[in-house]
């Protein structure tokens, strides 16, 4: 599978931005600051920043504006991983092929590092130097990230995921769970970037939202497939962890072939949503293809 266009450039761009933000923080507690760096900068595909940058470029937004959005999204994602890996949640020892934060440091430090990265996300959005035309949208961008990351989004989805462990839930319930846990932040990546352009109409935002929702579900379906078909070396964490934790997954409900068909169906629906937009949407189509074809 070919690399996503501009992936390395956008990864480096957001990494440089985040690294500089961490360097600017006063060193009140060296251990906590080191853990924040560890949780945020040790790797990762940067899919949410990539989606924000590529959407922003498509709709003619200033990428300097997208820097603030992309960095805030990645801070939220990183904090969620630090907390998800904790013994009280998924109890994982490896993340991206390295010890999880609570293993590299300790549980209290991992919790505080996650808390600090969460607040850093809103610090970035609150203080980023946006273009003059976006100054009146700063609160809207904060509101979008709040919705995507909190009770109505990612956190609520994680709670549903924990509640569904050792339970048999319906396909509809599983989709609702993952629309919040995984899809909400991917949706925010598209819609927050769209808000950074003055050219996107309300109707176009509806189409972009539908695309993002469908890709978000496809992302999780593919994640579930990868969990049982890839090795620990490919994943950077133990393979089959969802099965071992007795979680409801798409392969468990639909079978492996059925789950792949589900991912393919969502992919084609996502492309249909893009077809209504008056932009060159190849970049987003490539992203959708990457999501359903990836192996890690």
PyMOL commands that set and color helices and strands:
alter all, ss='L'
color gray80, all
select helices_A, chain A and resi 7-23+30-41+47-58+63-84+101-104+107-127+132-149+154-164+171-195+202-229+232-235+241-244+250-274+282-293
alter helices_A, ss='H'
color red, helices_A
select strands_A, chain A and resi 94-95+98-99
alter strands_A, ss='S'
color yellow, strands_A
deselect
rebuild
show_as cartoon
